[in-house]
Amino acid sequence: MRQVAILYNGKIDVAEYPGVVLKNPVLLKPIYVYIGEVERSILTGKLPVNKSIILGCTGVARIIEVYSGSTEYTGRVFTISPFGAQGILGVEEDGLLSNYSSIHPSYLDEIVLEPKPIDAIKPLVKHAETLSQRVMEPVLIEGCNLVSLALGLSLRYKGIEPAFYCENTARSVIQFGFRVFKHPSELVDQWGSIVLTSHDHTAKYKLLSQLVYNNIVVSPLSFTNWIPLTKREGVYNVSIAYRDSVVDNTVVRRVLDTLSKSIRIVEVDDLKNAIGLFPPRGLGLILSLK
């Protein structure tokens, strides 16, 4: 078997290997791969990476073989989470944009019996649902990306209407009827929760240093490494949310159905032909790999 992969090594490139490179015990064949803000931020320099990395942090894949004795996985189709034992997939660990990939079993999310392209973003929607369980009203979401939008929809379906703070493009969120602010002066001072989802460190600093809040919820996909401390009395909680084993599946299905109308699906018969799709725009797209 020959392996072809899309990687970032200071620039986006295609790597070809005469055989499959095995670094982890689960060998899989990606079927659908989502590319969005993580890949866009890597390519534009907002999200630095320290080594050559195969891109693609979440998707759907068929298990070819497991080299650890867990043969019950073989042949099954799983959604692949960006969260696992070795860091964020596609950033800290080689991702899914390859005709064959090897990953740690901790990235296997759930079995899919009839895989569809929209399943590629299900782990992100589940993550957004996890974030929604940590907030207190009123809620301000920092960022206008797929995770933040899925979080906003999840909260809306629970009867909570959040506001968004996005200094750059906010079209994807505005089209769903959410309130979007672009400067801290436009915001009220008091918030129950501020949720950090983007890679915009300047925006995070402005909000956390100027507003009053009780609760900070951090998505690991925001790669937030520091939080400014405000000089005020009181105590606030900081929660870093990965994924919970229990989510509201009814809400997850509703959010997936809503987002399915807004995410482009592109079929490629050769990964080399996907290079022109980077960096992705808007909410990103789902690659269907033959």
VENDAQUI-V551454 format. One record per backbone hydrogen bond with DSSP energy under -1.0 kcal/mol. NH is the residue of the N-H (numbers start at 1). CO is the residue of the C=O. E is the energy in kcal/mol with one decimal. If there is no record, write none. Layout:
nh:NH co:CO e:E
nh:NH co:CO e:E
//
This chain:
nh:3 co:17 e:-1.8
nh:5 co:15 e:-2.5
nh:6 co:97 e:-2.8
nh:7 co:13 e:-2.3
nh:8 co:53 e:-2.7
nh:9 co:11 e:-2.3
nh:13 co:7 e:-2.6
nh:15 co:5 e:-3.0
nh:17 co:3 e:-2.9
nh:26 co:103 e:-1.8
nh:27 co:65 e:-3.0
nh:28 co:101 e:-3.1
nh:29 co:62 e:-2.8
nh:31 co:60 e:-3.4
nh:32 co:60 e:-1.6
nh:33 co:287 e:-2.1
nh:34 co:58 e:-2.2
nh:35 co:285 e:-2.7
nh:40 co:36 e:-2.4
nh:41 co:37 e:-3.0
nh:42 co:38 e:-1.9
nh:43 co:39 e:-2.2
nh:44 co:40 e:-1.7
nh:46 co:41 e:-1.4
nh:47 co:41 e:-1.9
nh:53 co:8 e:-2.0
nh:55 co:6 e:-1.9
nh:59 co:80 e:-1.2
nh:60 co:32 e:-3.0
nh:61 co:78 e:-2.5
nh:62 co:29 e:-2.4
nh:63 co:76 e:-2.9
nh:64 co:27 e:-2.6
nh:65 co:27 e:-1.7
nh:67 co:25 e:-3.2
nh:71 co:69 e:-1.8
nh:73 co:70 e:-1.5
nh:75 co:63 e:-2.6
nh:76 co:73 e:-2.1
nh:78 co:61 e:-2.7
nh:79 co:110 e:-2.4
nh:80 co:59 e:-3.0
nh:81 co:107 e:-2.8
nh:87 co:84 e:-1.3
nh:89 co:82 e:-2.2
nh:90 co:93 e:-3.2
nh:91 co:88 e:-1.7
nh:92 co:88 e:-2.7
nh:93 co:88 e:-1.3
nh:95 co:54 e:-2.6
nh:96 co:56 e:-1.9
nh:97 co:55 e:-2.8
nh:98 co:96 e:-2.8
nh:99 co:4 e:-2.1
nh:101 co:28 e:-2.6
nh:103 co:26 e:-2.1
nh:107 co:104 e:-2.1
nh:108 co:105 e:-1.6
nh:109 co:79 e:-3.0
nh:112 co:77 e:-2.9
nh:119 co:116 e:-1.7
nh:120 co:117 e:-2.1
nh:121 co:118 e:-1.5
nh:122 co:119 e:-1.1
nh:125 co:121 e:-2.1
nh:126 co:122 e:-2.7
nh:127 co:123 e:-1.8
nh:128 co:124 e:-2.3
nh:129 co:125 e:-2.2
nh:130 co:126 e:-1.9
nh:131 co:127 e:-2.3
nh:132 co:128 e:-2.1
nh:134 co:131 e:-1.9
nh:140 co:193 e:-2.5
nh:141 co:163 e:-3.1
nh:142 co:195 e:-3.3
nh:143 co:165 e:-2.5
nh:149 co:145 e:-2.6
nh:150 co:146 e:-2.7
nh:151 co:147 e:-2.3
nh:152 co:148 e:-2.6
nh:153 co:149 e:-2.6
nh:154 co:150 e:-2.4
nh:155 co:151 e:-2.6
nh:156 co:152 e:-2.3
nh:157 co:153 e:-2.4
nh:158 co:155 e:-1.1
nh:159 co:156 e:-1.8
nh:160 co:155 e:-2.9
nh:163 co:139 e:-2.3
nh:164 co:179 e:-2.4
nh:165 co:141 e:-2.6
nh:166 co:181 e:-2.4
nh:174 co:170 e:-2.6
nh:175 co:171 e:-2.2
nh:176 co:173 e:-1.4
nh:177 co:174 e:-2.4
nh:178 co:173 e:-1.2
nh:181 co:164 e:-2.8
nh:186 co:183 e:-2.1
nh:187 co:184 e:-1.6
nh:191 co:212 e:-2.3
nh:192 co:138 e:-1.6
nh:193 co:138 e:-2.1
nh:194 co:215 e:-2.2
nh:195 co:140 e:-2.7
nh:196 co:217 e:-2.8
nh:197 co:142 e:-1.6
nh:201 co:199 e:-1.2
nh:204 co:200 e:-1.8
nh:205 co:201 e:-2.2
nh:206 co:202 e:-2.3
nh:207 co:203 e:-2.2
nh:208 co:204 e:-2.6
nh:209 co:205 e:-1.9
nh:210 co:206 e:-1.3
nh:211 co:207 e:-2.2
nh:212 co:189 e:-3.3
nh:215 co:192 e:-1.0
nh:216 co:237 e:-3.3
nh:217 co:194 e:-2.4
nh:218 co:239 e:-3.3
nh:219 co:196 e:-2.3
nh:222 co:219 e:-2.4
nh:223 co:220 e:-1.5
nh:232 co:230 e:-1.6
nh:237 co:214 e:-2.3
nh:239 co:216 e:-2.9
nh:241 co:218 e:-2.0
nh:249 co:247 e:-1.2
nh:252 co:248 e:-2.3
nh:253 co:249 e:-2.4
nh:254 co:250 e:-1.9
nh:255 co:251 e:-2.6
nh:256 co:252 e:-2.4
nh:257 co:253 e:-2.4
nh:258 co:254 e:-2.1
nh:259 co:255 e:-2.7
nh:260 co:256 e:-1.8
nh:262 co:259 e:-2.2
nh:266 co:286 e:-2.7
nh:268 co:288 e:-2.5
nh:273 co:270 e:-1.9
nh:274 co:271 e:-1.9
nh:275 co:272 e:-1.1
nh:277 co:274 e:-2.1
nh:278 co:275 e:-1.7
nh:284 co:281 e:-2.6
nh:285 co:35 e:-2.2
nh:286 co:264 e:-2.8
nh:287 co:33 e:-3.3
nh:288 co:266 e:-3.0
nh:289 co:31 e:-2.8
nh:290 co:268 e:-1.7
//
